[in-house]
């Protein structure tokens, strides 16, 4: 549903405003999470129960698909030219913060509840917390000011945002966003989302130790984002992307291969932290780079849809591909897969113009 959400919500944010797009996105997430938290069991409601869960997941998919484009566009447009990289980096700060909160809630629930209680009703608690937090975020977003870029585009009579407008007028930029995203999002999923399972299934750590390693590295990874974003405001976006590409190509296989055999938690922590430091070259500025490629009237859709397509194809399937290689007896095939995709993205990083000098976003 992410590409569908990116398409619908991207157009909505381009036509109705970034503020409206952000409010609608968090409303859908709130409704979906709340529905899961209070959904009846199959024993009490029959087929209605799974139908409600499917509906809730569809709502969440639409929300996640549209959130990226609206938030990336809003942050990039609200920041001045000299601080755009810094402020837009907070998109990943909040994303990683959400992951850390989820890990924290999981650890608390695992220590406070029995496995039977977790299976019976405890699993609903994170969704209830998510719904409550979404209400707070909705209240905050209602008070946001609309961006000047959107207001000017609306008043100027620019063409309306839409799929045909995007692919007819900006096909090269849309394709570039997909290819730039492919290696970056795959590396992010591989070294953050999938890493906890890798540490348990391959490295041999117990789940609690793996969670602590993952949580500690993600916390530092979160702190790195604004630092790298601010650096891009000084030296440009391109050096960071090329740095990620080169180090990712050279380091992905050795990092994974070494993690296979390490049994020391500190060594594993340092290896994962090294990998995430490399990935920071992409995550910290990927939002602003894409926003700087499109004019205001098509920006939210231009950022959201190509990203969602690449994220679904390469990021969303990362764990499945990794486990498929493992089941086939060639786990290291996944390391090569990640390396090759980063190399393909690197080609686009080298060939692209540095968007940090772009004047397409109004100051």
N, C-alpha and C positions, 0 to 999 in steps of 0.2 A: 504493500500500500504506500510505501514511501514515495515512489515516483508519482503516483496519483495525487498524494498530498502535496508534493512539491509543485505539481502542475496547477492544481486548484488554488492552493494557498498562495503560490507565487503570483498568479494573476490577480487574486484578491488584494494582496499587499500592494501591487502596482497600481491597481485601479481605485482602491478604497483607502489606501494609506498604510504605512509601515506599522503605525500604532494599532490600527484595526486588525491587521494581520497577526500581530503578536498577541493581542487580546483573544482573538478567535482560536489561535493555536493552543494557548494555555487552557482555554475553556473546554476544548475537546479532550485534552489530556486529563483535566479534572474530572469530567464526566465519565471518561473511560475507566479511570482508576477507581472512582467511587462505585461504579457499576460492578467492577470485579470484587471490590471489598464487601459488597452487600448481596451479591448474586446468590440465589438459592442453590442448594445441592441437587444433583440429579435424582436422588431418592425422594426429595420433597416436591420437585417441579417437573421431573421428566425431561423431555427434549427442550423445554424452555430454558433450562439452565445452560447447556452448551451453546444455545442460540444467543443468549445474552452475553456469554463470554466472547463469542466470535464478534458480536456487535461492538463490544468494548475494545477488543483488540484492533478492529477496523478504525475506530475513532482515534485510538492512540497512534496507529500508523499514519493516519491523515495528519495528526498533530505533529509528529516527529518529522514527517516529510516537509511540512510547511514551515516549521520553526527555523530551520537553518537559513533559508533565504531571507526571511523577514528579519531575523536578528542580525545576520551578517550585514545586510543592507542598512539597517537602522544604526548599528554601531559605526559603520564606515561613514555614513552620511552625517552623523551628529558630531564626529570628531573633526577637529581642524586638520589641515594637511600635515602639519608637523607632528601630530600625535596619533595619526590614524592607525598605524600599526600597533601602537601600545593599547589603545582602547579596544580595537577589534579583537585583540588577543584574549580578552576576557570572555569571549564566547566559549573557548575551550576551558577556561578557568571554571566556568559554571558547569560545563559538561563533566569535567573530571571531578569537580566537587560533588556532583550528583552520584558518580560512581563510588566515591569515598563514603558518602552518606549511606548508600545502599550496603556497602561492605560493613559499616559500623552497625547498622540496624540488624543485619544478618548475624553478626557475631553476638550481639546482645540477645537476640531471640534464641540462638543456639545454646547460649549459656543459661538463659532464664527458663526455657520451656523444654519439656521432654520431646523426643522425636514424634511420639504419638500426638501430643498437643499441637505441634507444628503442622503435622499432616491434617489434623482435624479442623483447626481454625486459626492457628498462628500465622499461616501463610497469608492471611487476609490483612494483617497489620501493616506491612509495608505499603500496600495499596491505599489503605486508609490514610496513612501518613502522607503519601504522595498527593492524594486528593486535597488534604488540608493545606499542604504547602502550595499547591496550585491555586487555591483560593487567595492566598496571600499574594502570590505573584500577579494574579489577575488584578487585584486591588492596586498594586504598585503600577502595573502597566496602564491602567486606566488614567493615571495622572501624568503619563508621559506627554511631552510635546511632540507634535508631528515634525518631521524633518523638512528643512527648507528646500532640499532637492526635490522631494515629492511635490510640495506645494507649487514650486516653479514649473515643474513638468506638467502638472495638472492645468495650471493657468495658461501655459503656452500652447495648448491644443495639440500636444504630441500624440502620435498614434497610440491606440490602446494596446496594452499588453495582451499577448496571446501566443499560442504555439506557432502559428504561421508567421507572425511578426518575428519571433525569435529565430526560427530556422531559415527564414528568407533573408533577413537583414543581418543576422549575426551567426551564420553557421560555423565560421572558423573559430570564433570565440567560444561557442558552445562545445565544439569538439575539443578545443584546447582545455577547457575546464574538466571535461571527462578524463582526458589523458593525464592531466596534472594531478587529478584526484586519485586515479587508479592505484599508483604505487604508494602514495601517502596514506590513504585510508586503509589499504591492506596492511601496511607496516604498523599503523596505529592499532588496528584490531589484533594483529598478531602479537604485539608486545604488551598490550594492556588487557583486552578482553579475554583473549585465548590463553594468556600467560599463566593464569592461575591453574587451569587444567593441565598445562604443560608441566608446571612444577610438580604437580601431584602424579600425573600419569607417566611422565618420562623421567624427570629428575628424581622422583621418589620421596618427596617431602610429604608430611602429613598435611591435611587440609588447613589446620589452624596455622601452621608455619607458613604455608603458601599464601594464606590470606594476609598474614602480617607482612610478608615480603612485598606482596602486591600493593597493599595499602600504603606502606612506607614509600615505595617508589612512586606511586601515583601522587602522593602528597607533594613530593619534591618536583615531580613533573608539572604539577599545577602551578607551582611557584615559578618555574622556568618560563612559562608562557608570556607574561607581561615583560619579563626581562628581554626575551628574544624579540618580542613585538617592538619594544622601544629601540632595540638595536637596529631593526629594519628601518625605522624612521631616520636613522643616521647614515646607514651604509646602503640602504636599498633592500628590496624584497629578494631580488635575484640571487645575491650571494648566499642567503640562508637556504633557499630552495636547492641551489647547486650543492651546497655543503651537505644538506640532507641526502641528496641523490648520490653523491660520490661516496660518502661514509656509509650510506645504506647498502650500496652495491658491494663495497669492500668488507663491511662488518657484519651483515646479516647472517651469513653462513657460519663464520667463526663464533659469533655470539651464541647462536642456537646450539651449535655442536659442543661448545664448552659447557653450556647449561645442561646438556644431556648427562654429563658425567659428574658434575659438582654435587657434593653432599653437604657442603658448608653453607649455612644460611647467609652469612655475611658475603661470601663470594657470589652467591646467587643474587643477592640484593645489588651488589655493585655491577654485575653483568646486566641485569634488567635495567638498572638506572642508566648505564651507558647506552643501552639501546634506546631508551626513551629520550635521552638527551639528544641523540641523533634525530629522532622523530620530531623533536621540538622545532627543528628547522622548517618543517612542513606545517605542523598543527598551529603554531603561534601566528602565522600570517596567511593561512590558506583562505580565510574568509575575506580579508581585505583585498588580496590579490584578485580574487574573482569579482568582487564588487567594483574594482577599479577598471574592469574590462568592459562594462556595459553602461549605456546611458540610463538616466533615471527612470524613463517610462517603461523600461523592460528589465530593470536591474534585479528585482526580487526573483522574477521567473528565471532570468538568465543565470543567476547564481544557484537557485534551488534545484531546477530540473536536471541539468547535466550532472550536478553533484550527486543528486539522489540516485540517478541511474548508475553512476560509477560506484557509489557506496553500496548499492544493493548487489551489484554484480561481483565486486571484489571484496568489499568490507564485510557485508552481511554473510558471505559464504566462506569467510576465512576459516572459521572453526570447523565447518563441514569438510572443507578441502584438506585441512591439516589432519583431521581424524581419518579421512579416507586414505591419505598417504600412509598413516600409521597402521591402519588395518591391512593395507596391501603389503606391509613389510618393508616399506621404503620411506620412513619418516623424513629423511633428509631431502626427499623430493620437494617437500613443502618449503624448506629453506631456499632451495633453488627457485621455486615459484615466486616467492616474495622478492628475491634478488632480481629476477628478470623483470618483474613488474615495476620495481623501483628504477631499473635501468631504462625502461621505456618512458617512464615519467621524466627521468633525467634529460632525455633527448629534448623534451618540450621545455624544460627549465632552461636549458642552454640556448635554445632558439628563441625564446620569448623576449619581448622587451620588458625592461624593468618597470612595472606598473606604479612604482613609488613616485615616478615623475609624471604620471598621468594627470591631466587636467579635466578628466571626464566627470569626476565628482566635484561638485561645487563646494567651495569653502564657505 
